């Protein structure tokens, strides 16, 4: 999973892709192209499902740019489907 700071939450909740400066934790086991969950740092709640654009081991060397392409996010049509 990827954890974002609370300042990034409104952007992700609007469907934005995850940018490196808003990330507080990026699991080093993540591989580029893998589908992952994006959570907030305070509550740990899932906010989005996305595709990793970088490998986890490379995260610490990434200071800017897009690192997760959002596929679905809290509030979109698919997220709100009832079982």
N, C-alpha and C positions, 0 to 999 in steps of 0.2 A: 504494500500500500504506500501511498504518498500522503503526507500530512502537510496542510497549508496553514498559514497564519490567519488570524481573524480578519485582517484587512483584505485578504483575497476572497473571502467567502462571498460577498455580494457579486463579485465578478463571475465566480464559478457558478453560482446559483442562477446567473443570467445566461449561462452556456459558454462562457469564455474558455479558451484553452488555458492550461496551467503554465505559468511563466516561472522561471527559476527563482527570481527574487522573493516570491511569495511562499516558497517551500521551506518547511522547517525540518522535515525528515523524508528521506527517499530510500526505501529498502534496497540495500546493495545487491540483493539476489534478483532484482528485476532485470529482465532482458528486453532489449529494444523490440518493439512490436507486440509485447505482452499486454493483455488486457488487465487493467488494475483498477483499484478503488481509490478515490480521493476523499480524505476525511479532514475535518477541522481539528485544530490543536487543542481547543478547550473542551469540547464535548465528545470528540472522537466519532461524530456522526458522519455517515456516508453522504457525500454531496454530489459525487459524479462517478461515472465509469468512463475510463479513457484508455487510450493506447499510448504506451511508453514510447517516446521518441528518442530516448537515450538509454544506455545500460546503467544500472544502479551504481556500479563501481566508478562510473565517470561523472556522477552527480557532483561530487566535491570539487571538480575542476570546472564546473559550469556556473558562471556567475550571471548570465543573462540569456534571454531567449526562451522559446517555447520548449517545454520538456514533456508535456502530456497533451495529446489531442483529445478533446472531450468528445465522447460518443453520445452519452446520455447524462442528464443532470437533473437534480432535484427540481421538480415542477414541470418537466417536459411531459409530453403526451405518454411516452412509454413508461416513464418513472411512475406516473399516476394510475397505471392500469391496475385494476383490482383482480386478484388471483382468480 
